[in-house]
Amino acid sequence: MGAKVRLARPSDKVPLMSFIRDVWGGHDYVPRVWDRWLRDPRRTMFVVELDGTPVGMNRVKFLEDGSAWFEGARVHPDHRREGLATLMGEYSTKEAARRGASVFRLTSGSRNRIAHMQIAKIKFEEASRFSIYEPPEGRVAEGGSALRVKPGEAEAALRLMEGTSEFKLGGGVFWHEFTAASLSPEVVGRLVASGEVWRNGRAVAVRRVGGEGSGVWEQVCFIGGPPDEALELVGGLPGRRKKTTARWVFVPKGSPIITALRKEGFTRHFSLVLFERKPVNG
Ligand SMILES: CC(C)(COP(=O)(O)OP(=O)(O)OC[C@H]1O[C@@H](n2cnc3c(N)ncnc32)[C@H](O)[C@@H]1OP(=O)(O)O)[C@@H](O)C(=O)NCCC(=O)NCCS
């Protein structure tokens, strides 16, 4: 059969959703975001068809740090293990390189071993692992201390971040809505300008509000520094909005902040593996 990768179009929705609605016991997020992804003016959603029938998809998002973020790889159960995800992955890496991406990244749940094996086929390598912690009873610990970093302090904030073990363990990224981007000087400058960088002593955090559909997520997208100061910082961040549906703290594997959070009653929501690939010759 002839497999072909092409840009997604509106008529792909019905055949793709006919199997995607059952992925992960019906909890897949792709049906909720498909229309938005299709409307993206950068035209970044791809479909693989077999003899004219759409049987798989994926998407590339271009992030503010110059990276390309790969997401939403799905293949019809009847056509798995036929190399289709790998075909789409290769197509997308070429497309992302052609559009100037400096690095390609993607994430996968830490237990999705099938996906990890397929990801290895398209030459992505594990860069880091993160766990997402939730405060006890859905509440961020009360009290604590957090100072908003002022625009003139962006460089100092970046130096502070770079000096933390969490920056090194996590490969220098922060998370927003389950995508990871580099904490580059430009990105940190923008985060500081929008009032999203906070500190307490030698601890530093990025805090953002995001969401999907009706979900409103307060995310501590990066946290680094001595565990006691970091914990106080998490407790001192603004939050507890009425509409918020989830509060998450992203911490890289191996960070001592994890023990501090656990002592305060934080529990692990789930864990992610971050994979990276450099463009050819990179
Ligand atoms: C993950 C997924 C996209 C892979 O699609 P696919 O088209 O079957 O993948 P490919 O055929 O390109 O797989 C290539 C490699 O992945 C690995 N792989 C794929 N399916 C596997 C399976 N069932 N068991 C073991 N290894 C598997 C193998 O290494 C395989 O290479 P090989 O066939 O030469 O041994 C598909 O299984 C899927 O849609 N899963 C549900 C959604 C999901 O988990 N998406 C990924 C989120 S990060």
The ligand as an ORCA input file, in Angstrom:
! r2SCAN-3c Opt
* xyz 0 1
  C       3.053      5.350     19.381
  C       2.456      5.197     17.977
  C       2.186      6.603     17.399
  C       3.466      4.446     17.104
  O       2.957      4.396     15.804
  P       3.425      3.272     14.742
  O       3.057      3.770     13.386
  O       2.912      1.957     15.158
  O       4.995      3.293     14.930
  P       6.065      2.691     13.906
  O       5.461      1.599     13.104
  O       6.682      3.820     13.153
  O       7.052      2.053     14.991
  C       8.376      2.012     14.867
  C       9.014      1.365     16.082
  O       8.348      1.655     17.313
  C       8.414      0.476     18.167
  N       7.054     -0.060     18.339
  C       5.922      0.418     17.802
  N       4.886     -0.312     18.221
  C       5.376     -1.282     19.023
  C       4.789     -2.339     19.774
  N       3.459     -2.551     19.753
  N       5.600     -3.116     20.526
  C       6.918     -2.904     20.563
  N       7.533     -1.913     19.848
  C       6.765     -1.106     19.108
  C       9.300     -0.488     17.468
  O      10.628     -0.179     17.843
  C       9.054     -0.118     16.027
  O      10.089     -0.520     15.173
  P      10.078     -1.979     14.535
  O       8.701     -2.235     14.012
  O      11.106     -1.874     13.460
  O      10.461     -2.897     15.647
  C       1.127      4.382     18.002
  O       1.381      3.177     18.704
  C      -0.029      5.099     18.661
  O      -0.802      5.805     17.995
  N      -0.171      4.919     19.982
  C      -1.228      5.564     20.778
  C      -0.941      7.046     20.990
  C       0.458      7.334     21.520
  O       0.942      6.711     22.463
  N       1.117      8.340     20.898
  C       2.465      8.751     21.253
  C       2.428      9.763     22.310
  S       4.069     10.352     22.693
*
